[in-house]
């Protein structure tokens, strides 16, 4: 069997058929419903206490802060009321010693000082006016305060729109005394100690922020149904009917929320969909990746979809092919006829031999390569992976496998999108409905709007087309339904999205 046939055989292991897609959608909906009814299920379905999405007419100036890792970002967002906004921001690195400070007060005091510095620089008039009011003994109400959305990208148990207890630190942070404390309360205490005109109005998940940002900026009058991340990781947040979130009544600590809309935005945490592996595809490469990951058996959907893992899946297929004595990948037999008539060599320190050694950007380059003799892929093999003098056949074999891995990721992504659309009843047509020639134009009120963010969906070649191809195959979506789905990039969920959640929260409290 020749090298290209071998590559096609490996690629076939990543095939995810229309039948697989529909089976996946059915199980996804089942696990969504399960997560709405009880805590501790594989899909967390976390109530966010945000009960409305913006429509683009909102106005005002709001603050947002984002503690997502080693940097802290402070923004002010001016909403213009016409789906547009302007953003001012500053970013500062968190000093390493504060990431492992003795007390949480040291870290949160630092964060509050950054907010103070930002206000003095960008909103000094408001800052001074507030202090003059206080000095004069005049009363201060919420309308004199900036409403702030706090994006806090660590595991928390959220029990209200601006209340959440830290479960554990990740990303190099380790401050023991913060565990179990309300992170909004910790930040508010330090803001109050500095007498800043700021109220922490909302605790924000960046995926929920993506939904809010898209709903504000999207064209037309239709509110956005789903905000989804397809990047280094994957997750989705969507608008659910409040009556379906039955576990709220059972939760011991459930915060107040505005139930008048009849809706609740739910953070799915769908990266952990089907951790029990009832329907997800499971090649030998998936199994090996999971076994040697730092969280075996967890985030099984994410490990097949997100950019963090696609390079590692490719690396493991390459290693398996190189070890297969019958396969000629990067061997002299296939490489002797390459352009420069030299022998293919792999550097001893090649990333191919290192776990997580291949970045997803390599897959993007290869997937897109239309150059003669796959010259671009061969250059990337040499520059990024230390594989010198690979043949055009080697490059073609890699490209075949890359396309299969990328396509499967997108088709799995369509399972999540399709399941949310089906579960919420936003489409009523069934698969196979004939598309009448006169009906080709989709009316604005028929549009199902979805906001997406992340490197895969934004930059990976053909990712959205692959998603749409799979959506057309889903029972209850079909050709006509897929035409009604509008997918748009939503930028900066942790900035403008957080500000919009603060707006919704502030509006609720001011009523």
C-alpha positions as CSV (number, residue, x, y, z in Angstrom):
1,X,0.0,0.0,0.0
2,X,1.4,3.4,-1.0
3,X,1.9,6.4,1.4
4,X,-1.2,8.3,0.1
5,X,-3.4,5.2,0.6
6,X,-2.0,4.8,4.1
7,X,-2.8,8.5,4.9
8,X,-6.4,8.0,3.6
9,X,-6.8,4.9,5.8
10,X,-5.7,7.0,8.9
11,X,-7.9,9.9,7.8
12,X,-10.9,7.5,7.6
13,X,-10.5,6.9,11.3
14,X,-11.5,10.5,11.8
15,X,-14.6,10.2,9.6
16,X,-17.7,11.5,11.4
17,X,-20.8,10.6,9.4
18,X,-24.2,12.2,9.2
19,X,-25.5,9.3,11.3
20,X,-22.9,10.1,13.9
21,X,-23.8,13.8,13.9
22,X,-27.5,13.0,14.5
23,X,-26.7,10.5,17.2
24,X,-24.5,13.1,18.9
25,X,-27.2,15.8,18.7
26,X,-29.8,13.5,20.4
27,X,-27.3,12.6,23.2
28,X,-26.2,16.3,23.6
29,X,-29.9,17.4,24.1
30,X,-30.4,14.6,26.6
31,X,-27.3,15.7,28.6
32,X,-28.4,19.4,28.4
33,X,-31.7,18.5,29.9
34,X,-30.1,16.4,32.6
35,X,-27.8,19.3,33.5
36,X,-30.8,21.7,33.8
37,X,-32.5,19.3,36.3
38,X,-29.6,18.3,38.6
39,X,-26.1,19.5,39.6
40,X,-23.1,17.3,39.2
41,X,-23.9,16.0,35.7
42,X,-21.3,15.8,32.9
43,X,-22.7,19.0,31.4
44,X,-22.8,21.5,34.2
45,X,-25.5,23.8,32.7
46,X,-24.7,26.6,35.2
47,X,-27.4,29.3,35.7
48,X,-25.7,32.7,35.3
49,X,-28.5,34.8,36.8
50,X,-28.4,36.9,33.7
51,X,-32.0,36.9,32.3
52,X,-31.9,39.2,29.3
53,X,-29.7,39.9,26.2
54,X,-29.2,43.4,24.8
55,X,-30.7,44.5,21.6
56,X,-28.2,47.2,20.5
57,X,-30.1,50.2,21.7
58,X,-28.5,50.4,25.2
59,X,-26.5,53.5,26.1
60,X,-24.1,54.5,28.9
61,X,-20.6,54.1,30.2
62,X,-19.7,50.9,32.0
63,X,-16.5,49.4,33.4
64,X,-15.2,45.9,32.9
65,X,-12.2,44.1,34.4
66,X,-10.7,40.8,33.4
67,X,-8.5,38.6,35.5
68,X,-7.9,35.8,33.1
69,X,-4.4,34.7,33.9
70,X,-1.1,36.6,34.2
71,X,-2.6,39.9,33.1
72,X,-5.3,42.2,34.5
73,X,-7.2,44.3,32.1
74,X,-9.4,47.4,33.0
75,X,-11.7,48.8,30.3
76,X,-14.4,51.4,30.1
77,X,-17.0,50.9,27.4
78,X,-19.2,53.6,26.0
79,X,-22.3,52.1,24.4
80,X,-23.7,54.4,21.7
81,X,-27.2,52.9,21.5
82,X,-26.9,52.0,17.8
83,X,-25.1,48.6,18.1
84,X,-21.7,50.4,18.2
85,X,-19.4,51.1,21.1
86,X,-16.0,52.6,21.9
87,X,-13.6,51.0,24.3
88,X,-10.7,52.4,26.3
89,X,-8.5,49.9,28.1
90,X,-5.3,49.4,30.0
91,X,-3.5,46.1,30.8
92,X,-1.0,45.3,33.5
93,X,1.0,42.1,34.3
94,X,0.2,40.5,37.7
95,X,3.4,40.5,39.8
96,X,4.4,36.9,40.2
97,X,4.6,37.2,44.0
98,X,1.0,38.3,44.1
99,X,-0.1,35.1,42.3
100,X,0.9,33.2,45.4
101,X,0.4,35.9,48.0
102,X,-0.1,35.0,51.6
103,X,-3.5,36.7,51.7
104,X,-6.2,37.4,49.0
105,X,-6.3,40.9,50.3
106,X,-2.8,41.6,48.8
107,X,-4.0,40.5,45.3
108,X,-7.4,42.2,45.3
109,X,-5.9,45.4,46.8
110,X,-3.5,45.5,43.8
111,X,-6.4,45.0,41.4
112,X,-8.4,47.9,43.0
113,X,-5.4,50.2,42.7
114,X,-5.3,49.4,39.0
115,X,-9.0,50.4,38.7
116,X,-8.2,53.6,40.7
117,X,-5.3,54.5,38.3
118,X,-7.5,53.8,35.3
119,X,-10.3,56.1,36.6
120,X,-7.8,58.9,37.4
121,X,-6.4,58.7,33.8
122,X,-9.6,58.2,31.8
123,X,-12.5,59.4,34.0
124,X,-11.0,61.9,36.3
125,X,-13.9,64.4,36.1
126,X,-16.3,61.7,37.4
127,X,-13.7,60.6,40.0
128,X,-13.2,64.1,41.4
129,X,-17.0,64.9,41.3
130,X,-17.7,61.8,43.3
131,X,-15.1,62.7,46.0
132,X,-16.4,66.2,46.2
133,X,-19.9,64.8,46.9
134,X,-18.5,62.6,49.6
135,X,-16.5,65.4,51.2
136,X,-19.6,67.6,51.2
137,X,-21.5,64.8,53.0
138,X,-24.0,64.5,50.1
139,X,-25.7,61.1,49.6
140,X,-24.2,58.7,47.1
141,X,-26.5,56.3,45.2
142,X,-25.9,53.7,42.5
143,X,-26.4,56.3,39.8
144,X,-23.2,58.0,41.0
145,X,-21.3,54.7,40.6
146,X,-19.8,53.0,37.6
147,X,-21.4,49.6,37.2
148,X,-18.5,47.0,36.7
149,X,-18.5,43.6,35.1
150,X,-15.9,41.3,36.6
151,X,-14.6,38.5,34.3
152,X,-13.0,36.0,36.6
153,X,-11.6,33.1,34.6
154,X,-11.2,30.6,37.5
155,X,-13.7,27.9,38.7
156,X,-16.4,29.5,40.9
157,X,-19.7,28.5,42.3
158,X,-21.9,31.3,41.2
159,X,-25.0,31.9,43.3
160,X,-26.1,35.3,42.1
161,X,-25.4,37.8,39.4
162,X,-22.6,39.4,41.4
163,X,-21.8,36.6,43.9
164,X,-19.6,33.6,43.4
165,X,-17.4,31.5,45.6
166,X,-13.9,30.5,44.4
167,X,-13.7,26.7,44.1
168,X,-10.0,26.5,43.2
169,X,-7.2,28.5,41.6
170,X,-5.6,27.5,38.2
171,X,-3.0,29.0,35.8
172,X,-0.3,29.4,38.5
173,X,-2.3,31.2,41.1
174,X,-2.3,29.8,44.6
175,X,-3.7,31.9,47.4
176,X,-5.2,29.5,50.0
177,X,-7.3,32.0,52.0
178,X,-9.4,33.0,48.9
179,X,-10.8,29.5,48.5
180,X,-14.5,29.4,49.4
181,X,-14.8,33.2,49.5
182,X,-17.0,35.5,47.3
183,X,-14.6,37.0,44.7
184,X,-16.9,39.9,43.9
185,X,-17.0,40.7,47.6
186,X,-13.2,40.6,47.9
187,X,-12.8,43.0,45.0
188,X,-15.6,45.3,46.3
189,X,-14.0,45.5,49.7
190,X,-10.8,46.8,48.3
191,X,-12.6,49.2,45.9
192,X,-14.5,50.6,49.0
193,X,-11.3,50.9,50.9
194,X,-10.0,53.3,48.2
195,X,-13.4,55.1,48.1
196,X,-13.8,54.5,44.3
197,X,-17.1,55.3,42.6
198,X,-17.5,51.7,41.4
199,X,-19.9,48.9,42.1
200,X,-19.1,45.3,41.2
201,X,-22.4,44.6,39.5
202,X,-21.8,41.3,37.8
203,X,-19.6,38.2,37.9
204,X,-18.9,37.3,34.2
205,X,-18.0,34.1,32.4
206,X,-16.3,35.1,29.1
207,X,-18.6,32.8,27.1
208,X,-21.7,34.5,28.4
209,X,-19.9,37.8,27.6
210,X,-19.5,36.5,24.0
211,X,-23.3,36.0,23.8
212,X,-24.0,39.5,25.2
213,X,-21.4,41.2,22.9
214,X,-22.9,39.5,19.8
215,X,-26.4,40.4,20.8
216,X,-25.5,44.1,21.1
217,X,-23.6,44.3,17.9
218,X,-25.5,41.9,15.7
219,X,-27.5,43.2,12.7
220,X,-31.3,43.1,12.8
221,X,-33.8,42.9,15.6
222,X,-33.3,39.2,16.5
223,X,-31.7,38.6,19.9
224,X,-28.7,36.2,19.9
225,X,-29.5,32.7,21.0
226,X,-26.0,31.3,21.5
227,X,-22.5,32.5,22.2
228,X,-19.9,29.9,21.5
229,X,-16.1,29.7,21.8
230,X,-14.1,27.5,19.4
231,X,-10.5,28.4,20.1
232,X,-7.9,27.1,22.5
233,X,-10.9,25.7,24.4
234,X,-14.6,25.4,23.6
235,X,-17.7,26.3,25.5
236,X,-21.2,27.7,24.9
237,X,-23.8,29.9,26.7
238,X,-27.3,30.2,25.5
239,X,-30.8,31.7,26.3
240,X,-32.9,29.0,28.0
241,X,-36.5,29.1,29.2
242,X,-36.5,29.8,32.9
243,X,-39.1,27.1,33.5
244,X,-36.6,24.4,32.2
245,X,-33.9,25.3,34.7
246,X,-35.6,23.2,37.4
247,X,-32.5,22.7,39.5
248,X,-32.6,26.3,40.6
249,X,-35.4,25.4,43.1
250,X,-33.2,22.6,44.5
251,X,-30.0,24.6,44.8
252,X,-29.2,25.4,48.5
253,X,-27.8,28.8,47.7
254,X,-29.6,30.4,44.8
255,X,-29.4,34.1,44.4
256,X,-32.1,36.6,43.4
257,X,-32.8,37.3,39.8
258,X,-35.3,39.0,37.6
259,X,-37.7,36.3,36.5
260,X,-39.9,38.7,34.5
261,X,-38.3,37.8,31.2
262,X,-39.0,34.1,31.5
263,X,-35.4,33.4,30.4
264,X,-32.1,32.5,32.0
265,X,-28.7,32.5,30.2
266,X,-27.1,29.1,30.9
267,X,-23.4,28.5,30.7
268,X,-23.3,24.9,29.4
269,X,-19.6,24.1,30.1
270,X,-20.0,21.8,27.1
271,X,-16.3,20.9,27.0
272,X,-17.2,18.0,29.3
273,X,-20.1,16.8,27.1
274,X,-20.2,13.0,27.1
275,X,-17.3,12.4,29.4
276,X,-18.8,8.9,29.7
277,X,-18.0,8.3,26.0
278,X,-21.4,7.0,24.9
279,X,-21.4,8.7,21.5
280,X,-18.1,10.6,21.0
281,X,-15.7,9.2,18.4
282,X,-12.6,7.5,20.0
283,X,-9.7,6.7,17.8
284,X,-6.5,5.2,19.2
285,X,-5.0,8.7,18.9
286,X,-7.8,10.2,21.0
287,X,-7.3,7.5,23.6
288,X,-3.6,8.1,23.9
289,X,-4.0,11.8,24.1
290,X,-6.5,11.5,26.9
291,X,-4.5,8.9,28.8
292,X,-1.4,11.1,28.9
293,X,-3.2,14.4,29.5
294,X,-3.3,16.1,32.9
295,X,-7.0,15.4,33.3
296,X,-7.8,11.9,31.9
297,X,-11.5,11.2,31.4
298,X,-12.4,14.9,31.7
299,X,-13.3,17.5,29.0
300,X,-13.7,14.7,26.4
301,X,-15.6,16.8,23.9
302,X,-13.1,19.6,24.2
303,X,-10.2,17.2,23.5
304,X,-11.8,16.4,20.1
305,X,-12.8,19.9,19.2
306,X,-10.5,22.7,20.5
307,X,-7.4,24.1,19.1
308,X,-5.3,23.1,22.1
309,X,-5.6,19.4,21.2
310,X,-5.8,19.2,17.4
311,X,-2.0,19.6,17.0
312,X,-1.4,16.8,19.5
313,X,-3.9,14.5,17.7
314,X,-1.9,15.1,14.4
315,X,1.4,14.5,16.2
316,X,0.2,11.1,17.5
317,X,-1.0,10.1,14.0
318,X,2.4,11.0,12.6
319,X,4.2,9.0,15.3
320,X,2.0,6.0,14.7
321,X,2.7,6.2,10.9
322,X,6.4,6.6,11.4
323,X,6.5,3.5,13.7
324,X,4.5,1.5,11.2
325,X,7.1,-0.5,9.3
326,X,4.9,-0.7,6.2
327,X,4.3,3.1,6.0
328,X,6.8,5.2,4.0
329,X,6.2,8.6,5.8
330,X,9.4,10.6,5.9
331,X,11.4,7.5,4.8
332,X,14.0,7.5,2.0
333,X,11.8,5.5,-0.4
334,X,9.3,8.3,-0.7
335,X,11.7,11.2,-0.2
336,X,14.4,10.2,-2.6
337,X,12.5,11.8,-5.5
338,X,12.0,15.1,-3.8
339,X,13.0,18.4,-5.5
340,X,16.5,18.6,-4.2
341,X,17.3,14.9,-4.4
342,X,18.4,14.6,-0.8
343,X,17.3,12.3,2.0
344,X,14.5,13.3,4.4
345,X,15.8,13.8,7.9
346,X,14.1,14.6,11.2
347,X,15.9,16.6,13.8
348,X,16.5,14.8,17.1
349,X,14.8,17.6,19.0
350,X,11.9,17.8,16.5
351,X,8.6,18.9,18.1
352,X,7.2,15.6,16.6
353,X,8.8,13.8,19.5
354,X,7.4,16.2,22.2
355,X,4.0,16.1,23.8
356,X,2.0,19.2,22.7
357,X,4.9,19.9,20.2
358,X,2.7,20.7,17.2
359,X,0.7,23.9,17.3
360,X,-2.7,24.2,15.6
361,X,-1.3,26.9,13.4
362,X,0.6,24.2,11.6
363,X,-2.7,22.5,10.7
364,X,-4.1,25.8,9.4
365,X,-1.1,26.3,7.1
366,X,-1.3,22.8,5.8
367,X,-5.1,22.6,5.4
368,X,-4.9,25.8,3.3
369,X,-1.9,24.8,1.1
370,X,-2.7,24.8,-2.6
371,X,0.9,25.4,-3.7
372,X,2.6,23.3,-6.4
373,X,4.2,20.2,-4.8
374,X,2.8,21.3,-1.4
375,X,5.8,23.6,-1.1
376,X,4.2,25.6,1.7
377,X,3.6,22.5,3.8
378,X,7.1,21.3,3.2
379,X,8.5,24.6,4.3
380,X,6.4,24.4,7.5
381,X,7.5,20.9,8.1
382,X,11.1,22.1,8.0
383,X,10.7,25.3,9.9
384,X,8.2,24.3,12.5
385,X,8.8,20.5,12.9
386,X,12.5,20.0,12.0
387,X,11.6,17.7,9.1
388,X,14.1,18.5,6.3
389,X,13.7,17.5,2.7
390,X,10.3,16.0,3.0
391,X,8.8,14.9,-0.4
392,X,5.7,16.3,-1.9
393,X,4.1,12.9,-1.2
394,X,5.0,13.3,2.5
395,X,3.4,16.7,2.5
396,X,0.3,15.4,0.7
397,X,-0.1,12.6,3.2
398,X,0.1,15.1,6.2
399,X,-2.4,17.3,4.4
400,X,-4.9,14.5,4.0
401,X,-4.8,13.7,7.8
402,X,-4.9,17.4,8.8
403,X,-8.1,17.9,6.7
404,X,-9.7,14.9,8.4
405,X,-8.8,16.1,12.0
406,X,-10.0,19.7,11.2
407,X,-13.2,18.5,9.5
408,X,-14.1,16.3,12.4
409,X,-13.6,19.1,14.9
410,X,-16.0,21.4,12.9
411,X,-18.6,18.6,12.6
412,X,-18.5,18.0,16.3
413,X,-18.9,21.8,16.8
414,X,-22.0,21.6,14.7
415,X,-23.4,18.9,17.1
416,X,-23.2,21.4,19.9
417,X,-24.7,24.3,17.9
418,X,-27.4,22.1,16.4
419,X,-28.4,20.6,19.7
420,X,-28.9,24.0,21.3
421,X,-31.0,25.2,18.3
422,X,-33.1,22.0,18.4
423,X,-33.4,22.0,22.2
424,X,-34.6,25.6,22.4
425,X,-37.2,25.1,19.5
426,X,-35.8,28.0,17.5
427,X,-36.4,26.0,14.2
428,X,-39.6,24.3,13.4
429,X,-38.7,22.8,10.0
430,X,-37.6,19.2,9.6
431,X,-34.6,17.9,7.6
432,X,-35.3,17.4,4.0
433,X,-37.9,20.2,3.8
434,X,-37.9,21.3,0.2
435,X,-36.6,24.9,-0.2
436,X,-39.1,26.7,-2.4
437,X,-37.4,29.0,-4.9
438,X,-39.5,31.9,-3.6
439,X,-38.4,31.1,0.0
440,X,-34.6,31.4,-0.6
441,X,-34.5,34.8,1.0
442,X,-34.7,34.3,4.8
443,X,-36.8,36.9,6.6
444,X,-35.1,38.8,9.4
445,X,-37.5,37.5,12.0
446,X,-36.7,33.9,11.0
447,X,-33.0,34.4,11.6
448,X,-31.4,32.4,14.5
449,X,-28.3,34.5,15.5
450,X,-25.2,32.9,16.9
451,X,-22.1,34.7,18.1
452,X,-18.8,32.9,17.9
453,X,-15.2,33.7,19.0
454,X,-11.9,31.9,19.0
455,X,-9.0,31.1,16.7
456,X,-10.5,28.0,15.2
457,X,-13.7,29.5,14.0
458,X,-12.1,32.8,13.0
459,X,-8.9,31.6,11.3
460,X,-9.0,27.8,10.6
461,X,-9.7,27.4,6.8
462,X,-13.2,26.3,6.0
463,X,-14.2,25.7,9.6
464,X,-17.6,27.5,9.3
465,X,-18.3,25.8,6.0
466,X,-17.7,22.4,7.6
467,X,-20.0,23.4,10.5
468,X,-22.7,24.4,8.0
469,X,-22.3,21.2,6.0
470,X,-23.0,19.2,9.2
471,X,-25.9,21.4,10.3
472,X,-27.7,20.6,7.0
473,X,-27.5,16.9,7.9
474,X,-29.2,17.4,11.3
475,X,-32.8,16.2,11.5
476,X,-34.9,19.2,12.4
477,X,-32.4,21.7,10.8
478,X,-31.9,20.6,7.2
479,X,-31.1,22.8,4.2
480,X,-33.8,25.4,4.9
481,X,-33.0,25.6,8.6
482,X,-29.3,26.0,8.0
483,X,-30.0,29.0,5.8
484,X,-31.8,30.6,8.8
485,X,-28.7,30.3,11.0
486,X,-26.6,33.5,11.0
487,X,-23.1,32.9,12.5
488,X,-21.2,36.1,13.3
489,X,-17.9,36.8,15.1
490,X,-18.3,38.3,18.5
491,X,-15.2,40.0,19.8
492,X,-14.2,40.8,23.3
493,X,-16.7,38.9,25.5
494,X,-14.6,39.7,28.6
495,X,-14.7,43.5,27.8
496,X,-17.8,44.8,26.1
497,X,-19.7,41.6,27.0
498,X,-18.8,42.1,30.7
499,X,-19.9,45.7,30.5
500,X,-23.3,44.6,29.0
501,X,-23.8,42.1,31.8
502,X,-23.1,44.9,34.3
503,X,-25.7,47.0,32.5
504,X,-28.3,44.2,32.7
505,X,-27.5,43.7,36.3
506,X,-27.6,47.4,37.2
507,X,-30.9,47.8,35.3
508,X,-32.4,45.0,37.3
509,X,-31.3,46.5,40.6
510,X,-32.4,50.0,39.7
511,X,-35.9,48.9,38.9
